[in-house]
Amino acid sequence: MMPAPALVSLVSGLYPALADSPPPGWEQDLAALGNAVEVPAGTVLFDEGAPCRGFPLVLAGEVRVARGTPHGRAIELYRVQPGELCVVSAACLFGQAVLSAHGVAVQPSRLLLLPAPVFMRWSDHEPFRRHVFALFAARMTDLIALTEAVAFQRLDQRLAAALLGRGPVLHLTHQQLADELGTVREMVTRLLKRFEQAGWVALGRERVQVLDAAALRQLAAGGAQ
C-alpha cells in the first residue's frame, strides 16, 4: 500500500492544477481513499449506459475511451494517460447522467477512483474547475476533428493517418486498428494489404512496419488514390 504522503506527491506531480492551487482538504481526501487500483490490460473500467461510480485519476498506463461495445465494433474517442482527465466521466458526474462511452485499459494501469462527492467538492474550487473545463474544450476540438474525419474522409485516408506518428514499427493487430477507426477488421486488413502491395508498409503478426511514410502522408492529406 502506498503511503499517503507518497500518493499525494505522485498525484500532485501528475496533476499540477492540484499542486498549484489545491482544493481545500484534498490531501486528506486522498489519504482516506487508500491505495490505487492495479488493473491488467483489457480490463473494462466503465461501460456505456452504466452509472458513474466515481472519477478516475490515471496514475500509470493508458485508458481507451470509445463509443460502442467493449469487445465488438466501436470508435475510439480519445485516450487518457497519466496526468489527463476523462471528460466522459466528468460529464456523467456534472450532468447526473449515465456514461455515454466505455473505458478499457490498453496496458497494465494504476488508477485512483475519486468518489463522486469528492470530485464535485473539488470542482467547487474554481482553479480545479477551470482546469477541468479547459480539458473539456481541448477534447471537444479533438472530437470535432474526429467527426469531420468520419464524415468526410475515406477510410484509407484515416488508416494512413493512424499509421503515422507512432514510430517505424507499430505493434498492433488489425482488430485494434479497426476499433480505433470505428470499422470492421476485414476492411482494415484489405487496405493494409493494398498498402503492402504498394510498398508503403510491411505486415507481420501483430506488426505493421512503415516503409514509406511520405506516401502515407500524401494519402492521409487526400493527395493519393
C-alpha positions in Angstrom: 0.0 0.0 0.0 1.4 3.4 -1.0 1.9 5.7 2.0 -0.4 8.8 1.9 2.4 11.3 1.5 3.8 9.4 -1.5 0.4 9.2 -3.0 -0.1 13.0 -2.6 3.3 13.6 -4.1 2.6 11.4 -7.1 -0.9 12.9 -7.8 0.3 16.5 -7.4 3.2 15.8 -9.8 0.9 14.3 -12.4 -1.9 17.0 -11.9 -0.2 20.4 -11.5 -3.6 22.1 -11.1 -3.9 20.3 -7.7 -0.4 21.3 -6.6 -0.6 24.9 -7.8 -3.9 25.8 -6.2 -5.3 22.7 -4.5 -8.9 22.3 -3.3 -9.3 22.5 0.4 -8.7 19.2 2.2 -7.6 17.4 -0.9 -4.6 15.7 0.8 -6.9 14.3 3.5 -9.3 13.2 0.7 -6.5 11.2 -1.0 -5.3 9.7 2.3 -8.9 8.5 3.0 -9.1 6.7 -0.3 -6.3 4.2 0.4 -4.3 2.5 -2.3 -4.7 2.9 -6.0 -6.2 0.0 -8.1 -3.9 -2.0 -10.4 -5.7 -3.5 -13.5 -4.3 -5.6 -16.3 -4.6 -4.7 -20.0 -8.1 -5.4 -21.4 -9.9 -4.6 -18.2 -13.3 -2.8 -18.8 -13.2 0.1 -16.3 -16.6 1.5 -17.1 -19.4 0.8 -19.6 -21.9 2.7 -21.7 -25.3 3.2 -20.0 -23.9 2.5 -16.6 -23.9 5.0 -13.7 -20.6 6.6 -13.0 -19.1 5.2 -9.8 -16.6 8.0 -9.5 -13.9 10.0 -11.2 -10.8 8.0 -12.3 -7.3 9.5 -12.0 -4.8 7.6 -14.2 -1.5 7.3 -12.3 0.1 4.8 -14.7 -0.8 3.1 -18.0 -3.4 4.2 -20.5 -7.2 4.0 -20.9 -9.0 3.9 -24.2 -12.4 5.6 -24.2 -14.7 4.6 -27.0 -18.3 4.5 -28.2 -19.7 1.1 -29.0 -19.3 -2.3 -27.3 -16.0 -3.0 -25.4 -15.5 -6.3 -27.2 -17.2 -5.5 -30.5 -17.3 -2.7 -33.1 -16.5 0.7 -31.5 -15.0 4.0 -32.4 -12.2 5.4 -30.3 -13.0 8.9 -28.9 -9.7 9.6 -27.0 -7.2 8.0 -24.7 -6.4 9.0 -21.1 -2.8 8.9 -19.9 -1.3 9.8 -16.5 -2.0 13.4 -15.7 -5.0 13.7 -18.0 -8.7 13.6 -17.2 -11.6 11.6 -18.5 -14.3 14.1 -19.8 -16.9 11.3 -20.3 -16.7 10.6 -16.5 -16.8 14.3 -15.7 -19.8 14.9 -18.0 -21.6 12.0 -16.3 -21.0 13.4 -12.9 -21.8 17.0 -13.8 -24.9 16.1 -15.7 -26.0 13.3 -13.3 -26.5 11.1 -16.3 -25.3 7.6 -17.3 -22.0 7.1 -19.0 -22.0 7.8 -22.8 -18.9 5.6 -23.6 -16.8 2.8 -22.2 -13.3 2.8 -21.0 -10.8 -0.1 -21.3 -7.2 -0.3 -20.1 -5.0 -0.8 -23.1 -2.0 -1.6 -20.9 -1.5 -2.5 -17.3 -2.7 0.6 -15.5 -2.9 2.1 -12.0 -5.9 4.2 -11.2 -7.3 6.1 -8.2 -11.1 6.5 -8.2 -12.4 9.7 -6.6 -15.9 9.2 -5.2 -18.5 11.5 -6.8 -18.9 13.7 -3.7 -15.2 14.3 -3.5 -14.9 15.2 -7.2 -17.9 17.5 -7.0 -16.4 19.2 -3.9 -13.1 19.6 -5.7 -15.0 21.1 -8.6 -16.4 23.8 -6.3 -12.8 25.1 -6.1 -12.6 27.5 -9.1 -9.0 26.7 -10.2 -9.7 23.0 -10.4 -13.0 23.5 -12.1 -11.3 25.8 -14.7 -8.7 23.1 -15.3 -11.4 20.5 -16.0 -13.3 22.9 -18.3 -10.1 23.7 -20.2 -9.7 20.0 -20.9 -13.4 19.8 -22.0 -12.6 22.5 -24.6 -9.5 20.6 -25.8 -11.4 17.3 -26.0 -14.2 19.0 -27.9 -11.8 20.2 -30.5 -10.5 16.6 -30.9 -14.0 15.2 -31.2 -15.0 17.7 -33.8 -11.9 16.7 -35.8 -12.9 13.1 -35.4 -16.4 13.7 -36.6 -15.2 15.5 -39.7 -12.8 12.7 -40.4 -15.5 10.0 -40.1 -18.0 12.1 -42.1 -15.7 13.4 -44.9 -12.5 11.3 -45.2 -12.3 8.0 -46.9 -11.3 5.0 -44.7 -8.0 4.6 -46.5 -7.0 8.2 -45.6 -7.9 7.7 -42.0 -6.0 4.5 -41.8 -2.9 6.1 -43.4 -3.1 8.9 -40.8 -3.5 6.3 -38.0 -0.2 4.7 -39.1 1.8 7.9 -38.9 3.5 9.5 -35.9 3.8 6.2 -34.0 7.3 5.2 -35.0 8.5 3.0 -37.8 7.0 -0.2 -36.3 3.5 -0.5 -34.8 2.8 -3.4 -32.6 -1.0 -3.5 -33.3 -3.5 -6.1 -34.5 -5.8 -5.4 -37.4 -8.7 -5.5 -34.9 -7.1 -2.8 -32.8 -6.7 -0.6 -35.8 -10.3 -1.3 -36.8 -11.5 -0.4 -33.3 -9.6 2.8 -33.4 -11.1 3.8 -36.7 -14.6 2.5 -35.9 -14.8 0.0 -38.7 -14.5 -3.8 -39.1 -11.3 -5.8 -39.2 -11.8 -7.1 -42.7 -11.8 -3.6 -44.2 -8.6 -2.7 -42.4 -6.9 -6.0 -43.5 -7.9 -5.3 -47.1 -6.5 -1.8 -47.0 -3.3 -2.8 -45.3 -2.7 -5.5 -47.9 -3.2 -2.8 -50.6 -0.6 -0.6 -48.8 1.8 -3.5 -48.6 1.4 -4.2 -52.4 2.2 -0.5 -53.0 5.4 -0.9 -50.9 4.2 1.5 -48.2 4.2 -1.0 -45.3 5.4 -4.5 -44.4 2.9 -6.7 -42.5 3.7 -9.3 -39.8 2.0 -10.9 -36.9 0.5 -8.1 -34.8 3.0 -5.8 -36.5 3.0 -3.1 -39.2 6.2 -1.6 -40.4 6.0 1.7 -42.1 8.3 1.7 -45.2 7.1 4.9 -47.0 5.8 7.5 -44.6 5.8 10.1 -47.3 3.3 8.1 -49.4 1.1 7.5 -46.4 1.2 11.2 -45.5 0.2 12.1 -49.1 -2.7 9.7 -48.9 -3.8 11.0 -45.4 -3.8 14.5 -46.9 -6.1 13.4 -49.8 -3.4 13.6 -52.4 -3.2 10.0 -53.4 -5.7 7.4 -54.6 
